[in-house]
Amino acid sequence: MFHLTRRFHSALPLAWLGAGFLDSLMLLALPALVMLAHLVRRHQRIVGLVGTAPWASLGFARHVMVDDLVRLAAWTALSPFVFLFGHQLRRVLIGS
């Protein structure tokens, strides 16, 4: 559950670079929205495990959610720069 989140975070810059290379603004928001949906679903799952799993508590669930949301916000703030780099890369390689 937690290892998948790390992989999503590491794939975000590549997705934004690809969106810039494809010159698609619609694809710029898609990776962050998919990540946000995953975080909300995981948060609900952790809250659902409160009382049954020894490690699950509301404080832990909130801590994990806030930590991941701050990390996602930081990556999303950098996304326009990665998108523009992908767009410039397209212009250099393809020429249009």
C-alpha positions as CSV (number, residue, x, y, z in Angstrom):
1,M,0.0,0.0,0.0
2,F,2.8,2.4,0.9
3,H,5.3,1.2,-1.7
4,L,2.9,2.0,-4.5
5,T,2.7,5.6,-3.4
6,R,6.5,6.0,-3.7
7,R,6.3,4.7,-7.2
8,F,3.5,7.1,-8.1
9,H,5.5,10.0,-6.7
10,S,8.6,9.0,-8.7
11,A,6.5,8.6,-11.9
12,L,4.9,12.1,-11.7
13,P,7.8,14.1,-13.3
14,L,8.1,11.6,-16.2
15,A,4.3,11.9,-16.8
16,W,4.5,15.7,-16.9
17,L,7.6,15.5,-19.1
18,G,5.6,13.3,-21.5
19,A,2.6,15.6,-21.3
20,G,4.9,18.5,-22.4
21,F,6.4,16.4,-25.1
22,L,2.9,15.6,-26.4
23,D,1.9,19.2,-26.0
24,S,-1.2,18.3,-24.1
25,L,-2.4,20.5,-21.2
26,M,-5.1,18.0,-20.4
27,L,-2.5,15.4,-19.6
28,L,-0.8,17.9,-17.2
29,A,-3.5,17.5,-14.6
30,L,-4.2,13.8,-15.1
31,P,-1.2,12.4,-13.0
32,A,-1.9,14.6,-10.0
33,L,-5.7,13.7,-10.1
34,V,-4.9,10.0,-10.3
35,M,-2.5,10.3,-7.4
36,L,-5.0,12.3,-5.3
37,A,-7.7,9.6,-6.0
38,H,-5.2,7.0,-4.8
39,L,-4.4,8.9,-1.6
40,V,-8.0,9.4,-0.7
41,R,-8.8,5.7,-1.3
42,R,-5.8,4.7,0.8
43,H,-6.8,7.1,3.6
44,Q,-10.3,5.6,3.7
45,R,-8.7,2.1,3.8
46,I,-6.5,3.0,6.7
47,V,-9.4,4.6,8.6
48,G,-11.4,1.4,7.9
49,L,-8.7,-0.7,9.5
50,V,-8.8,1.3,12.8
51,G,-9.5,-1.1,15.5
52,T,-8.7,-4.2,13.5
53,A,-5.0,-3.7,12.6
54,P,-2.5,-3.0,15.3
55,W,-0.8,-0.2,13.4
56,A,-3.9,1.7,12.2
57,S,-5.1,4.7,14.2
58,L,-6.8,8.0,13.2
59,G,-3.6,9.9,14.1
60,F,-1.5,7.7,11.9
61,A,-4.0,8.0,9.0
62,R,-4.1,11.8,9.3
63,H,-0.3,11.9,9.5
64,V,0.2,9.8,6.4
65,M,-2.5,11.8,4.5
66,V,-1.0,15.2,5.3
67,D,2.5,14.1,4.5
68,D,1.5,12.7,1.1
69,L,-0.7,15.8,0.3
70,V,2.2,18.1,1.1
71,R,4.5,16.0,-1.1
72,L,1.9,16.0,-3.9
73,A,1.5,19.8,-3.6
74,A,5.2,20.3,-3.9
75,W,5.5,18.1,-7.0
76,T,2.4,19.8,-8.5
77,A,4.0,23.2,-8.0
78,L,7.0,22.0,-10.1
79,S,4.9,20.4,-12.8
80,P,4.7,23.5,-15.1
81,F,8.5,23.7,-15.3
82,V,8.7,20.0,-16.2
83,F,5.9,20.4,-18.7
84,L,7.7,23.3,-20.3
85,F,10.9,21.4,-20.4
86,G,9.1,18.6,-22.2
87,H,7.6,21.1,-24.7
88,Q,11.1,22.6,-25.4
89,L,12.5,19.1,-25.8
90,R,9.7,18.4,-28.4
91,R,10.7,21.6,-30.3
92,V,14.4,20.6,-30.3
93,L,13.8,17.0,-31.4
94,I,10.8,17.4,-33.8
95,G,11.0,21.0,-34.7
96,S,7.4,22.0,-34.4
